[in-house]
Amino acid sequence: MVLVACPACDHRISEKAVACPSCGHPGRQTDRHGLVPALGRVAGTYVSANAITGAILGSVMFVSFAAVLITLILTHR
Ligand SMILES: [Zn+2]
């Protein structure tokens, strides 16, 4: 959950909050033009891209390890 400062009272509110729970300021309207949600979205993309890269790298490493093990088993016979 991304927290942004309410422009009216500086209360920390969720990026997805419809309105500030402290003062009732409509958070979503200001968020649309805000810099913090944009940064949050970029960070989210970066994190998910990193997770995908990690998953691919992990499976490639596993396959390589398995291939080496199979080669060792076959050549030691
Ligand atoms: Zn507020």
N, CA, C, O and the ligand as a Tripos MOL2 file, in Angstrom:
@<TRIPOS>MOLECULE
protein
  309   307    78     0     0
PROTEIN
NO_CHARGES

@<TRIPOS>ATOM
      1 N           0.8450   -1.2050    0.0000 N.3       1 MET1
      2 CA          0.0000    0.0000    0.0000 C.3       1 MET1
      3 C           0.8720    1.2440    0.0000 C.2       1 MET1
      4 O           1.7860    1.3640    0.8160 O.2       1 MET1
      5 N           0.5980    2.1650   -0.9070 N.am      2 VAL2
      6 CA          1.3710    3.4020   -1.0100 C.3       2 VAL2
      7 C           0.6620    4.4880   -0.2120 C.2       2 VAL2
      8 O          -0.5280    4.7390   -0.4000 O.2       2 VAL2
      9 N           1.4060    5.1220    0.6740 N.am      3 LEU3
     10 CA          0.8390    6.1930    1.4850 C.3       3 LEU3
     11 C           1.2860    7.5410    0.9260 C.2       3 LEU3
     12 O           2.4550    7.7460    0.5970 O.2       3 LEU3
     13 N           0.3150    8.4520    0.8290 N.am      4 VAL4
     14 CA          0.6230    9.8000    0.3670 C.3       4 VAL4
     15 C           0.1210   10.7890    1.4110 C.2       4 VAL4
     16 O          -0.8100   10.4950    2.1600 O.2       4 VAL4
     17 N           0.7420   11.9590    1.4530 N.am      5 ALA5
     18 CA          0.3340   12.9840    2.4040 C.3       5 ALA5
     19 C          -0.8950   13.7080    1.8820 C.2       5 ALA5
     20 O          -0.9400   14.1120    0.7200 O.2       5 ALA5
     21 N          -1.8870   13.8710    2.7420 N.am      6 CYS6
     22 CA         -3.0900   14.6200    2.3750 C.3       6 CYS6
     23 C          -2.6960   16.0750    2.1350 C.2       6 CYS6
     24 O          -2.0460   16.6690    2.9950 O.2       6 CYS6
     25 N          -3.0660   16.6720    1.0000 N.am      7 PRO7
     26 CA         -2.6820   18.0570    0.7060 C.3       7 PRO7
     27 C          -3.3310   19.0700    1.6400 C.2       7 PRO7
     28 O          -2.8630   20.2030    1.7500 O.2       7 PRO7
     29 N          -4.4000   18.6720    2.3090 N.am      8 ALA8
     30 CA         -5.1140   19.6010    3.1900 C.3       8 ALA8
     31 C          -4.5880   19.5650    4.6190 C.2       8 ALA8
     32 O          -4.4440   20.6110    5.2500 O.2       8 ALA8
     33 N          -4.2950   18.3520    5.1430 N.am      9 CYS9
     34 CA         -3.9180   18.2650    6.5650 C.3       9 CYS9
     35 C          -2.6400   17.4750    6.7970 C.2       9 CYS9
     36 O          -2.2460   17.2890    7.9480 O.2       9 CYS9
     37 N          -1.9690   16.9970    5.7270 N.am     10 ASP10
     38 CA         -0.7100   16.2500    5.8050 C.3      10 ASP10
     39 C          -0.8500   14.9050    6.5090 C.2      10 ASP10
     40 O           0.1500   14.2900    6.8790 O.2      10 ASP10
     41 N          -2.0850   14.4470    6.6970 N.am     11 HIS11
     42 CA         -2.3220   13.1220    7.2690 C.3      11 HIS11
     43 C          -1.9300   12.0740    6.2360 C.2      11 HIS11
     44 O          -2.2480   12.2220    5.0570 O.2      11 HIS11
     45 N          -1.2420   11.0160    6.6630 N.am     12 ARG12
     46 CA         -0.8200    9.9740    5.7280 C.3      12 ARG12
     47 C          -2.0210    9.1150    5.3520 C.2      12 ARG12
     48 O          -2.6200    8.4560    6.2020 O.2      12 ARG12
     49 N          -2.3610    9.1300    4.0720 N.am     13 ILE13
     50 CA         -3.5120    8.3710    3.6040 C.3      13 ILE13
     51 C          -3.0880    7.4430    2.4680 C.2      13 ILE13
     52 O          -2.0650    7.6710    1.8210 O.2      13 ILE13
     53 N          -3.8770    6.4010    2.2300 N.am     14 SER14
     54 CA         -3.5960    5.4510    1.1500 C.3      14 SER14
     55 C          -3.7510    6.1320   -0.1930 C.2      14 SER14
     56 O          -4.6000    7.0050   -0.3750 O.2      14 SER14
     57 N          -2.9070    5.7140   -1.1400 N.am     15 GLU15
     58 CA         -2.9770    6.2400   -2.5050 C.3      15 GLU15
     59 C          -4.3500    5.9450   -3.1130 C.2      15 GLU15
     60 O          -4.8610    6.7220   -3.9190 O.2      15 GLU15
     61 N          -4.9420    4.8100   -2.7160 N.am     16 LYS16
     62 CA         -6.2210    4.3870   -3.2810 C.3      16 LYS16
     63 C          -7.4180    4.9000   -2.4770 C.2      16 LYS16
     64 O          -8.5630    4.6100   -2.8230 O.2      16 LYS16
     65 N          -7.1630    5.6610   -1.4050 N.am     17 ALA17
     66 CA         -8.2600    6.1610   -0.5830 C.3      17 ALA17
     67 C          -9.0980    7.1700   -1.3690 C.2      17 ALA17
     68 O          -8.5650    8.0340   -2.0650 O.2      17 ALA17
     69 N         -10.4280    7.0400   -1.2430 N.am     18 VAL18
     70 CA        -11.3210    7.9640   -1.9420 C.3      18 VAL18
     71 C         -11.2260    9.3460   -1.3080 C.2      18 VAL18
     72 O         -11.2290   10.3560   -2.0120 O.2      18 VAL18
     73 N         -11.1410    9.3920    0.0120 N.am     19 ALA19
     74 CA        -11.0440   10.6650    0.7160 C.3      19 ALA19
     75 C         -10.1750   10.4850    1.9580 C.2      19 ALA19
     76 O         -10.0120    9.3730    2.4600 O.2      19 ALA19
     77 N          -9.6230   11.5900    2.4430 N.am     20 CYS20
     78 CA         -8.8030   11.5630    3.6560 C.3      20 CYS20
     79 C          -9.6920   11.2140    4.8470 C.2      20 CYS20
     80 O         -10.7070   11.8760    5.0630 O.2      20 CYS20
     81 N          -9.3340   10.1850    5.6280 N.am     21 PRO21
     82 CA        -10.1630    9.8250    6.7880 C.3      21 PRO21
     83 C         -10.0640   10.8460    7.9120 C.2      21 PRO21
     84 O         -10.8940   10.8480    8.8200 O.2      21 PRO21
     85 N          -9.0630   11.7080    7.8610 N.am     22 SER22
     86 CA         -8.8700   12.6890    8.9290 C.3      22 SER22
     87 C          -9.6870   13.9630    8.6990 C.2      22 SER22
     88 O         -10.3270   14.4710    9.6190 O.2      22 SER22
     89 N          -9.6590   14.4830    7.4420 N.am     23 CYS23
     90 CA        -10.3410   15.7540    7.1930 C.3      23 CYS23
     91 C         -11.3730   15.6600    6.0660 C.2      23 CYS23
     92 O         -12.1010   16.6190    5.8120 O.2      23 CYS23
     93 N         -11.4370   14.5070    5.3890 N.am     24 GLY24
     94 CA        -12.4380   14.3300    4.3430 C.3      24 GLY24
     95 C         -12.0460   14.9090    3.0070 C.2      24 GLY24
     96 O         -12.8710   14.9720    2.0960 O.2      24 GLY24
     97 N         -10.7960   15.3350    2.8680 N.am     25 HIS25
     98 CA        -10.3290   15.8770    1.5880 C.3      25 HIS25
     99 C         -10.3420   14.7600    0.5420 C.2      25 HIS25
    100 O          -9.8490   13.6640    0.8070 O.2      25 HIS25
    101 N         -10.9040   15.0270   -0.6530 N.am     26 PRO26
    102 CA        -10.9230   13.9720   -1.6810 C.3      26 PRO26
    103 C          -9.5250   13.6830   -2.2060 C.2      26 PRO26
    104 O          -9.0070   14.4190   -3.0460 O.2      26 PRO26
    105 N          -8.9120   12.6050   -1.7090 N.am     27 GLY27
    106 CA         -7.5200   12.2950   -2.0250 C.3      27 GLY27
    107 C          -7.3030   11.8910   -3.4670 C.2      27 GLY27
    108 O          -6.2860   12.2360   -4.0670 O.2      27 GLY27
    109 N          -8.2570   11.1580   -4.0280 N.am     28 ARG28
    110 CA         -8.0500   10.5910   -5.3520 C.3      28 ARG28
    111 C          -7.8740   11.6810   -6.4150 C.2      28 ARG28
    112 O          -7.0920   11.5080   -7.3500 O.2      28 ARG28
    113 N          -8.5930   12.8020   -6.2810 N.am     29 GLN29
    114 CA         -8.5030   13.8610   -7.2940 C.3      29 GLN29
    115 C          -7.1100   14.4930   -7.3170 C.2      29 GLN29
    116 O          -6.5850   14.8120   -8.3830 O.2      29 GLN29
    117 N          -6.5230   14.6690   -6.1480 N.am     30 THR30
    118 CA         -5.2000   15.2810   -6.0860 C.3      30 THR30
    119 C          -4.1220   14.2650   -6.4510 C.2      30 THR30
    120 O          -3.0780   14.6240   -6.9960 O.2      30 THR30
    121 N          -4.3850   12.9740   -6.1420 N.am     31 ASP31
    122 CA         -3.4070   11.9340   -6.4430 C.3      31 ASP31
    123 C          -3.1530   11.8240   -7.9430 C.2      31 ASP31
    124 O          -2.0380   11.5400   -8.3790 O.2      31 ASP31
    125 N          -4.2150   12.0540   -8.7270 N.am     32 ARG32
    126 CA         -4.1180   11.8630  -10.1750 C.3      32 ARG32
    127 C          -3.0110   12.7260  -10.7810 C.2      32 ARG32
    128 O          -2.3760   12.3250  -11.7560 O.2      32 ARG32
    129 N          -2.7780   13.9060  -10.2090 N.am     33 HIS33
    130 CA         -1.7610   14.8050  -10.7530 C.3      33 HIS33
    131 C          -0.5150   14.8300   -9.8660 C.2      33 HIS33
    132 O           0.4280   15.5810  -10.1180 O.2      33 HIS33
    133 N          -0.5280   13.9930   -8.8240 N.am     34 GLY34
    134 CA          0.5810   14.0110   -7.8600 C.3      34 GLY34
    135 C           1.7980   13.2910   -8.3780 C.2      34 GLY34
    136 O           1.6990   12.4600   -9.2800 O.2      34 GLY34
    137 N           2.9410   13.6010   -7.8170 N.am     35 LEU35
    138 CA          4.2140   12.9950   -8.2200 C.3      35 LEU35
    139 C           4.4210   11.6660   -7.4930 C.2      35 LEU35
    140 O           4.9870   10.7300   -8.0570 O.2      35 LEU35
    141 N           3.9650   11.5830   -6.2440 N.am     36 VAL36
    142 CA          4.2180   10.3990   -5.4180 C.3      36 VAL36
    143 C           3.5670    9.1370   -6.0140 C.2      36 VAL36
    144 O           4.2290    8.1020   -6.0860 O.2      36 VAL36
    145 N           2.2940    9.1870   -6.4420 N.am     37 PRO37
    146 CA          1.7160    7.9770   -7.0440 C.3      37 PRO37
    147 C           2.4480    7.5550   -8.3160 C.2      37 PRO37
    148 O           2.5970    6.3620   -8.5810 O.2      37 PRO37
    149 N           2.9090    8.5370   -9.1080 N.am     38 ALA38
    150 CA          3.6560    8.2320  -10.3350 C.3      38 ALA38
    151 C           4.9450    7.4980   -9.9770 C.2      38 ALA38
    152 O           5.3040    6.5140  -10.6240 O.2      38 ALA38
    153 N           5.6370    7.9770   -8.9490 N.am     39 LEU39
    154 CA          6.8670    7.3260   -8.4920 C.3      39 LEU39
    155 C           6.5550    5.9300   -7.9800 C.2      39 LEU39
    156 O           7.3130    4.9890   -8.2160 O.2      39 LEU39
    157 N           5.4330    5.8000   -7.2770 N.am     40 GLY40
    158 CA          5.0120    4.5100   -6.7590 C.3      40 GLY40
    159 C           4.7680    3.5270   -7.8790 C.2      40 GLY40
    160 O           5.1300    2.3560   -7.7720 O.2      40 GLY40
    161 N           4.1550    3.9960   -8.9580 N.am     41 ARG41
    162 CA          3.8810    3.1300  -10.0910 C.3      41 ARG41
    163 C           5.1900    2.6890  -10.7530 C.2      41 ARG41
    164 O           5.3350    1.5270  -11.1340 O.2      41 ARG41
    165 N           6.1440    3.6250  -10.8880 N.am     42 VAL42
    166 CA          7.4420    3.2930  -11.4820 C.3      42 VAL42
    167 C           8.1540    2.2700  -10.6030 C.2      42 VAL42
    168 O           8.7250    1.3020  -11.1070 O.2      42 VAL42
    169 N           8.1180    2.4860   -9.2790 N.am     43 ALA43
    170 CA          8.7540    1.5590   -8.3480 C.3      43 ALA43
    171 C           8.0790    0.1970   -8.4260 C.2      43 ALA43
    172 O           8.7550   -0.8300   -8.3700 O.2      43 ALA43
    173 N           6.7580    0.1720   -8.5560 N.am     44 GLY44
    174 CA          6.0210   -1.0810   -8.6640 C.3      44 GLY44
    175 C           6.4120   -1.8490   -9.9040 C.2      44 GLY44
    176 O           6.5730   -3.0690   -9.8600 O.2      44 GLY44
    177 N           6.5680   -1.1390  -11.0190 N.am     45 THR45
    178 CA          6.9840   -1.7720  -12.2730 C.3      45 THR45
    179 C           8.3890   -2.3280  -12.1240 C.2      45 THR45
    180 O           8.6800   -3.4350  -12.5780 O.2      45 THR45
    181 N           9.2580   -1.5540  -11.4850 N.am     46 TYR46
    182 CA         10.6440   -1.9810  -11.2930 C.3      46 TYR46
    183 C          10.6980   -3.2360  -10.4400 C.2      46 TYR46
    184 O          11.4420   -4.1690  -10.7390 O.2      46 TYR46
    185 N           9.8970   -3.2530   -9.3630 N.am     47 VAL47
    186 CA          9.8960   -4.3990   -8.4530 C.3      47 VAL47
    187 C           9.3750   -5.6360   -9.1740 C.2      47 VAL47
    188 O           9.9490   -6.7170   -9.0490 O.2      47 VAL47
    189 N           8.2860   -5.4800   -9.9300 N.am     48 SER48
    190 CA          7.7080   -6.6460  -10.6050 C.3      48 SER48
    191 C           8.6460   -7.1420  -11.7090 C.2      48 SER48
    192 O           8.7720   -8.3480  -11.9230 O.2      48 SER48
    193 N           9.3110   -6.1990  -12.4180 N.am     49 ALA49
    194 CA         10.2760   -6.5840  -13.4470 C.3      49 ALA49
    195 C          11.4370   -7.3370  -12.8080 C.2      49 ALA49
    196 O          11.9350   -8.3170  -13.3630 O.2      49 ALA49
    197 N          11.8610   -6.8700  -11.6380 N.am     50 ASN50
    198 CA         12.9370   -7.5330  -10.8950 C.3      50 ASN50
    199 C          12.5150   -8.9320  -10.4770 C.2      50 ASN50
    200 O          13.3040   -9.8740  -10.5440 O.2      50 ASN50
    201 N          11.2550   -9.0640  -10.0400 N.am     51 ALA51
    202 CA         10.7480  -10.3650   -9.5970 C.3      51 ALA51
    203 C          10.7140  -11.3350  -10.7730 C.2      51 ALA51
    204 O          11.0700  -12.5040  -10.6260 O.2      51 ALA51
    205 N          10.2850  -10.8510  -11.9440 N.am     52 ILE52
    206 CA         10.2230  -11.6960  -13.1440 C.3      52 ILE52
    207 C          11.6270  -12.1260  -13.5390 C.2      52 ILE52
    208 O          11.8600  -13.2960  -13.8430 O.2      52 ILE52
    209 N          12.5790  -11.1690  -13.5360 N.am     53 THR53
    210 CA         13.9690  -11.4700  -13.8710 C.3      53 THR53
    211 C          14.5250  -12.5130  -12.9070 C.2      53 THR53
    212 O          15.2220  -13.4430  -13.3140 O.2      53 THR53
    213 N          14.2060  -12.3440  -11.6200 N.am     54 GLY54
    214 CA         14.6600  -13.2940  -10.6120 C.3      54 GLY54
    215 C          14.1020  -14.6800  -10.8450 C.2      54 GLY54
    216 O          14.8130  -15.6730  -10.6940 O.2      54 GLY54
    217 N          12.8270  -14.7540  -11.2150 N.am     55 ALA55
    218 CA         12.1780  -16.0470  -11.4600 C.3      55 ALA55
    219 C          12.8100  -16.7400  -12.6680 C.2      55 ALA55
    220 O          13.0720  -17.9420  -12.6410 O.2      55 ALA55
    221 N          13.0520  -15.9570  -13.7330 N.am     56 ILE56
    222 CA         13.6610  -16.5130  -14.9490 C.3      56 ILE56
    223 C          15.0810  -16.9820  -14.6400 C.2      56 ILE56
    224 O          15.4820  -18.0820  -15.0200 O.2      56 ILE56
    225 N          15.8360  -16.1260  -13.9410 N.am     57 LEU57
    226 CA         17.2150  -16.4540  -13.5810 C.3      57 LEU57
    227 C          17.2490  -17.7030  -12.7090 C.2      57 LEU57
    228 O          18.1090  -18.5680  -12.8780 O.2      57 LEU57
    229 N          16.2980  -17.7880  -11.7670 N.am     58 GLY58
    230 CA         16.2170  -18.9330  -10.8700 C.3      58 GLY58
    231 C          15.9750  -20.2210  -11.6270 C.2      58 GLY58
    232 O          16.6210  -21.2320  -11.3500 O.2      58 GLY58
    233 N          15.0520  -20.2020  -12.5830 N.am     59 SER59
    234 CA         14.7400  -21.4210  -13.3420 C.3      59 SER59
    235 C          15.9080  -21.7970  -14.2480 C.2      59 SER59
    236 O          16.2090  -22.9780  -14.4170 O.2      59 SER59
    237 N          16.5750  -20.7810  -14.8400 N.am     60 VAL60
    238 CA         17.7370  -21.0450  -15.7000 C.3      60 VAL60
    239 C          18.8490  -21.6830  -14.8800 C.2      60 VAL60
    240 O          19.4820  -22.6430  -15.3190 O.2      60 VAL60
    241 N          19.0870  -21.1370  -13.6740 N.am     61 MET61
    242 CA         20.1120  -21.6820  -12.7780 C.3      61 MET61
    243 C          19.7820  -23.1150  -12.3940 C.2      61 MET61
    244 O          20.6600  -23.9770  -12.3560 O.2      61 MET61
    245 N          18.4970  -23.3640  -12.1090 N.am     62 PHE62
    246 CA         18.0600  -24.7060  -11.7140 C.3      62 PHE62
    247 C          18.2790  -25.6970  -12.8470 C.2      62 PHE62
    248 O          18.7710  -26.8030  -12.6210 O.2      62 PHE62
    249 N          17.9130  -25.3030  -14.0710 N.am     63 VAL63
    250 CA         18.0650  -26.1760  -15.2400 C.3      63 VAL63
    251 C          19.5480  -26.4540  -15.4810 C.2      63 VAL63
    252 O          19.9270  -27.5880  -15.7730 O.2      63 VAL63
    253 N          20.3970  -25.4130  -15.3580 N.am     64 SER64
    254 CA         21.8420  -25.5830  -15.5480 C.3      64 SER64
    255 C          22.4020  -26.5510  -14.5070 C.2      64 SER64
    256 O          23.2000  -27.4310  -14.8280 O.2      64 SER64
    257 N          21.9750  -26.3760  -13.2620 N.am     65 PHE65
    258 CA         22.4260  -27.2370  -12.1640 C.3      65 PHE65
    259 C          22.0060  -28.6850  -12.4170 C.2      65 PHE65
    260 O          22.7850  -29.6170  -12.2150 O.2      65 PHE65
    261 N          20.7650  -28.8530  -12.8610 N.am     66 ALA66
    262 CA         20.2490  -30.1940  -13.1570 C.3      66 ALA66
    263 C          21.0330  -30.8220  -14.3090 C.2      66 ALA66
    264 O          21.3500  -32.0110  -14.2800 O.2      66 ALA66
    265 N          21.3460  -30.0000  -15.3350 N.am     67 ALA67
    266 CA         22.0890  -30.4930  -16.4940 C.3      67 ALA67
    267 C          23.4860  -30.9520  -16.0720 C.2      67 ALA67
    268 O          23.9630  -31.9950  -16.5190 O.2      67 ALA67
    269 N          24.1330  -30.1760  -15.2160 N.am     68 VAL68
    270 CA         25.4730  -30.5340  -14.7230 C.3      68 VAL68
    271 C          25.4040  -31.8300  -13.9260 C.2      68 VAL68
    272 O          26.2520  -32.7070  -14.0930 O.2      68 VAL68
    273 N          24.4070  -31.9560  -13.0670 N.am     69 LEU69
    274 CA         24.2280  -33.1670  -12.2420 C.3      69 LEU69
    275 C          24.0070  -34.3940  -13.1310 C.2      69 LEU69
    276 O          24.6070  -35.4470  -12.9140 O.2      69 LEU69
    277 N          23.1440  -34.2420  -14.1300 N.am     70 ILE70
    278 CA         22.8390  -35.3560  -15.0440 C.3      70 ILE70
    279 C          24.1000  -35.7550  -15.8070 C.2      70 ILE70
    280 O          24.3870  -36.9410  -15.9710 O.2      70 ILE70
    281 N          24.8570  -34.7470  -16.2750 N.am     71 THR71
    282 CA         26.1080  -35.0120  -16.9960 C.3      71 THR71
    283 C          27.0920  -35.7560  -16.1050 C.2      71 THR71
    284 O          27.7270  -36.7100  -16.5540 O.2      71 THR71
    285 N          27.2290  -35.3360  -14.8480 N.am     72 LEU72
    286 CA         28.1370  -35.9780  -13.9030 C.3      72 LEU72
    287 C          27.7300  -37.4220  -13.6650 C.2      72 LEU72
    288 O          28.5670  -38.3240  -13.6550 O.2      72 LEU72
    289 N          26.4190  -37.6310  -13.4700 N.am     73 ILE73
    290 CA         25.9050  -38.9900  -13.2130 C.3      73 ILE73
    291 C          26.1730  -39.8990  -14.4120 C.2      73 ILE73
    292 O          26.5840  -41.0480  -14.2490 O.2      73 ILE73
    293 N          25.9350  -39.3750  -15.6230 N.am     74 LEU74
    294 CA         26.0920  -40.1810  -16.8380 C.3      74 LEU74
    295 C          27.5580  -40.4810  -17.1320 C.2      74 LEU74
    296 O          27.8830  -41.5870  -17.5630 O.2      74 LEU74
    297 N          28.4550  -39.5060  -16.9050 N.am     75 THR75
    298 CA         29.8700  -39.6870  -17.2380 C.3      75 THR75
    299 C          30.5990  -40.5160  -16.1800 C.2      75 THR75
    300 O          31.6520  -41.0830  -16.4700 O.2      75 THR75
    301 N          30.0610  -40.5980  -14.9620 N.am     76 HIS76
    302 CA         30.7390  -41.3540  -13.9070 C.3      76 HIS76
    303 C          30.3930  -42.8310  -13.9390 C.2      76 HIS76
    304 O          30.9100  -43.6060  -13.1330 O.2      76 HIS76
    305 N          29.5350  -43.2270  -14.8500 N.am     77 ARG77
    306 CA         29.1380  -44.6180  -14.8870 C.3      77 ARG77
    307 C          30.2280  -45.4970  -15.5010 C.2      77 ARG77
    308 O          30.0540  -46.7110  -15.6100 O.2      77 ARG77
    309 ZN         -6.6650   15.3270    5.2610 Zn       78 ZN78
@<TRIPOS>BOND
     1     1     2 1
     2     2     3 1
     3     3     4 2
     4     3     5 am
     5     5     6 1
     6     6     7 1
     7     7     8 2
     8     7     9 am
     9     9    10 1
    10    10    11 1
    11    11    12 2
    12    11    13 am
    13    13    14 1
    14    14    15 1
    15    15    16 2
    16    15    17 am
    17    17    18 1
    18    18    19 1
    19    19    20 2
    20    19    21 am
    21    21    22 1
    22    22    23 1
    23    23    24 2
    24    23    25 am
    25    25    26 1
    26    26    27 1
    27    27    28 2
    28    27    29 am
    29    29    30 1
    30    30    31 1
    31    31    32 2
    32    31    33 am
    33    33    34 1
    34    34    35 1
    35    35    36 2
    36    35    37 am
    37    37    38 1
    38    38    39 1
    39    39    40 2
    40    39    41 am
    41    41    42 1
    42    42    43 1
    43    43    44 2
    44    43    45 am
    45    45    46 1
    46    46    47 1
    47    47    48 2
    48    47    49 am
    49    49    50 1
    50    50    51 1
    51    51    52 2
    52    51    53 am
    53    53    54 1
    54    54    55 1
    55    55    56 2
    56    55    57 am
    57    57    58 1
    58    58    59 1
    59    59    60 2
    60    59    61 am
    61    61    62 1
    62    62    63 1
    63    63    64 2
    64    63    65 am
    65    65    66 1
    66    66    67 1
    67    67    68 2
    68    67    69 am
    69    69    70 1
    70    70    71 1
    71    71    72 2
    72    71    73 am
    73    73    74 1
    74    74    75 1
    75    75    76 2
    76    75    77 am
    77    77    78 1
    78    78    79 1
    79    79    80 2
    80    79    81 am
    81    81    82 1
    82    82    83 1
    83    83    84 2
    84    83    85 am
    85    85    86 1
    86    86    87 1
    87    87    88 2
    88    87    89 am
    89    89    90 1
    90    90    91 1
    91    91    92 2
    92    91    93 am
    93    93    94 1
    94    94    95 1
    95    95    96 2
    96    95    97 am
    97    97    98 1
    98    98    99 1
    99    99   100 2
   100    99   101 am
   101   101   102 1
   102   102   103 1
   103   103   104 2
   104   103   105 am
   105   105   106 1
   106   106   107 1
   107   107   108 2
   108   107   109 am
   109   109   110 1
   110   110   111 1
   111   111   112 2
   112   111   113 am
   113   113   114 1
   114   114   115 1
   115   115   116 2
   116   115   117 am
   117   117   118 1
   118   118   119 1
   119   119   120 2
   120   119   121 am
   121   121   122 1
   122   122   123 1
   123   123   124 2
   124   123   125 am
   125   125   126 1
   126   126   127 1
   127   127   128 2
   128   127   129 am
   129   129   130 1
   130   130   131 1
   131   131   132 2
   132   131   133 am
   133   133   134 1
   134   134   135 1
   135   135   136 2
   136   135   137 am
   137   137   138 1
   138   138   139 1
   139   139   140 2
   140   139   141 am
   141   141   142 1
   142   142   143 1
   143   143   144 2
   144   143   145 am
   145   145   146 1
   146   146   147 1
   147   147   148 2
   148   147   149 am
   149   149   150 1
   150   150   151 1
   151   151   152 2
   152   151   153 am
   153   153   154 1
   154   154   155 1
   155   155   156 2
   156   155   157 am
   157   157   158 1
   158   158   159 1
   159   159   160 2
   160   159   161 am
   161   161   162 1
   162   162   163 1
   163   163   164 2
   164   163   165 am
   165   165   166 1
   166   166   167 1
   167   167   168 2
   168   167   169 am
   169   169   170 1
   170   170   171 1
   171   171   172 2
   172   171   173 am
   173   173   174 1
   174   174   175 1
   175   175   176 2
   176   175   177 am
   177   177   178 1
   178   178   179 1
   179   179   180 2
   180   179   181 am
   181   181   182 1
   182   182   183 1
   183   183   184 2
   184   183   185 am
   185   185   186 1
   186   186   187 1
   187   187   188 2
   188   187   189 am
   189   189   190 1
   190   190   191 1
   191   191   192 2
   192   191   193 am
   193   193   194 1
   194   194   195 1
   195   195   196 2
   196   195   197 am
   197   197   198 1
   198   198   199 1
   199   199   200 2
   200   199   201 am
   201   201   202 1
   202   202   203 1
   203   203   204 2
   204   203   205 am
   205   205   206 1
   206   206   207 1
   207   207   208 2
   208   207   209 am
   209   209   210 1
   210   210   211 1
   211   211   212 2
   212   211   213 am
   213   213   214 1
   214   214   215 1
   215   215   216 2
   216   215   217 am
   217   217   218 1
   218   218   219 1
   219   219   220 2
   220   219   221 am
   221   221   222 1
   222   222   223 1
   223   223   224 2
   224   223   225 am
   225   225   226 1
   226   226   227 1
   227   227   228 2
   228   227   229 am
   229   229   230 1
   230   230   231 1
   231   231   232 2
   232   231   233 am
   233   233   234 1
   234   234   235 1
   235   235   236 2
   236   235   237 am
   237   237   238 1
   238   238   239 1
   239   239   240 2
   240   239   241 am
   241   241   242 1
   242   242   243 1
   243   243   244 2
   244   243   245 am
   245   245   246 1
   246   246   247 1
   247   247   248 2
   248   247   249 am
   249   249   250 1
   250   250   251 1
   251   251   252 2
   252   251   253 am
   253   253   254 1
   254   254   255 1
   255   255   256 2
   256   255   257 am
   257   257   258 1
   258   258   259 1
   259   259   260 2
   260   259   261 am
   261   261   262 1
   262   262   263 1
   263   263   264 2
   264   263   265 am
   265   265   266 1
   266   266   267 1
   267   267   268 2
   268   267   269 am
   269   269   270 1
   270   270   271 1
   271   271   272 2
   272   271   273 am
   273   273   274 1
   274   274   275 1
   275   275   276 2
   276   275   277 am
   277   277   278 1
   278   278   279 1
   279   279   280 2
   280   279   281 am
   281   281   282 1
   282   282   283 1
   283   283   284 2
   284   283   285 am
   285   285   286 1
   286   286   287 1
   287   287   288 2
   288   287   289 am
   289   289   290 1
   290   290   291 1
   291   291   292 2
   292   291   293 am
   293   293   294 1
   294   294   295 1
   295   295   296 2
   296   295   297 am
   297   297   298 1
   298   298   299 1
   299   299   300 2
   300   299   301 am
   301   301   302 1
   302   302   303 1
   303   303   304 2
   304   303   305 am
   305   305   306 1
   306   306   307 1
   307   307   308 2
@<TRIPOS>SUBSTRUCTURE
     1 MET1         2 RESIDUE 1 A MET
     2 VAL2         6 RESIDUE 1 A VAL
     3 LEU3        10 RESIDUE 1 A LEU
     4 VAL4        14 RESIDUE 1 A VAL
     5 ALA5        18 RESIDUE 1 A ALA
     6 CYS6        22 RESIDUE 1 A CYS
     7 PRO7        26 RESIDUE 1 A PRO
     8 ALA8        30 RESIDUE 1 A ALA
     9 CYS9        34 RESIDUE 1 A CYS
    10 ASP10       38 RESIDUE 1 A ASP
    11 HIS11       42 RESIDUE 1 A HIS
    12 ARG12       46 RESIDUE 1 A ARG
    13 ILE13       50 RESIDUE 1 A ILE
    14 SER14       54 RESIDUE 1 A SER
    15 GLU15       58 RESIDUE 1 A GLU
    16 LYS16       62 RESIDUE 1 A LYS
    17 ALA17       66 RESIDUE 1 A ALA
    18 VAL18       70 RESIDUE 1 A VAL
    19 ALA19       74 RESIDUE 1 A ALA
    20 CYS20       78 RESIDUE 1 A CYS
    21 PRO21       82 RESIDUE 1 A PRO
    22 SER22       86 RESIDUE 1 A SER
    23 CYS23       90 RESIDUE 1 A CYS
    24 GLY24       94 RESIDUE 1 A GLY
    25 HIS25       98 RESIDUE 1 A HIS
    26 PRO26      102 RESIDUE 1 A PRO
    27 GLY27      106 RESIDUE 1 A GLY
    28 ARG28      110 RESIDUE 1 A ARG
    29 GLN29      114 RESIDUE 1 A GLN
    30 THR30      118 RESIDUE 1 A THR
    31 ASP31      122 RESIDUE 1 A ASP
    32 ARG32      126 RESIDUE 1 A ARG
    33 HIS33      130 RESIDUE 1 A HIS
    34 GLY34      134 RESIDUE 1 A GLY
    35 LEU35      138 RESIDUE 1 A LEU
    36 VAL36      142 RESIDUE 1 A VAL
    37 PRO37      146 RESIDUE 1 A PRO
    38 ALA38      150 RESIDUE 1 A ALA
    39 LEU39      154 RESIDUE 1 A LEU
    40 GLY40      158 RESIDUE 1 A GLY
    41 ARG41      162 RESIDUE 1 A ARG
    42 VAL42      166 RESIDUE 1 A VAL
    43 ALA43      170 RESIDUE 1 A ALA
    44 GLY44      174 RESIDUE 1 A GLY
    45 THR45      178 RESIDUE 1 A THR
    46 TYR46      182 RESIDUE 1 A TYR
    47 VAL47      186 RESIDUE 1 A VAL
    48 SER48      190 RESIDUE 1 A SER
    49 ALA49      194 RESIDUE 1 A ALA
    50 ASN50      198 RESIDUE 1 A ASN
    51 ALA51      202 RESIDUE 1 A ALA
    52 ILE52      206 RESIDUE 1 A ILE
    53 THR53      210 RESIDUE 1 A THR
    54 GLY54      214 RESIDUE 1 A GLY
    55 ALA55      218 RESIDUE 1 A ALA
    56 ILE56      222 RESIDUE 1 A ILE
    57 LEU57      226 RESIDUE 1 A LEU
    58 GLY58      230 RESIDUE 1 A GLY
    59 SER59      234 RESIDUE 1 A SER
    60 VAL60      238 RESIDUE 1 A VAL
    61 MET61      242 RESIDUE 1 A MET
    62 PHE62      246 RESIDUE 1 A PHE
    63 VAL63      250 RESIDUE 1 A VAL
    64 SER64      254 RESIDUE 1 A SER
    65 PHE65      258 RESIDUE 1 A PHE
    66 ALA66      262 RESIDUE 1 A ALA
    67 ALA67      266 RESIDUE 1 A ALA
    68 VAL68      270 RESIDUE 1 A VAL
    69 LEU69      274 RESIDUE 1 A LEU
    70 ILE70      278 RESIDUE 1 A ILE
    71 THR71      282 RESIDUE 1 A THR
    72 LEU72      286 RESIDUE 1 A LEU
    73 ILE73      290 RESIDUE 1 A ILE
    74 LEU74      294 RESIDUE 1 A LEU
    75 THR75      298 RESIDUE 1 A THR
    76 HIS76      302 RESIDUE 1 A HIS
    77 ARG77      306 RESIDUE 1 A ARG
    78 ZN78       309 GROUP 0 **** ****
